[in-house]
Amino acid sequence: MDPEDLFLARAVELARAGSERGDGGPFGAVVVRDGKILAEAWNRVVVGHDPTAHAEIAAIRAACAAFGSFHLPGTVLYASSEPCPMCLSAAYWARIARIVFANSRAEAAAIGFCDDELYDELNRTCRERSIIMEHRPLPGALEPMRAWANDPRHTLY
């Protein structure tokens, strides 16, 4: 079997194991660098009472801890399903080089996981979104941002 298929099969196996335990939805993820697994995880939304406990997020967090950096250049994220907008954003923030997934978001939608709604929301203006968003400028609110930007010790990410 091709090594990429092995990593992808591992993500699918994690999805199976986690969902059989009742930890969350049927999603698993593996982060790989230079042909070696840095981290792996499955969805733990239900058991952790945490809507952000997606497999990809957990795997990225663990890989960053193992790698000792908040960036993961040269890594590949193998996911049992196409990442949702949150997980895709996390992959971008982590500077993951590539994502390989087994199931499409259409296949996930067919069993009740409709990421298309979230993708659509992100394309709307703040006023058009289903969550009410208000921009309320506050005197002094920009000061922490200015102080950070002017601090020569800051770390840009």
PyMOL commands that set and color helices and strands:
alter all, ss='L'
color gray80, all
select helices_A, chain A and resi 3-21+45-48+55-67+85-93+105-109+115-122+126-128+143-150
alter helices_A, ss='H'
color red, helices_A
select strands_A, chain A and resi 28-33+36-42+75-81+98-103
alter strands_A, ss='S'
color yellow, strands_A
deselect
rebuild
show_as cartoon
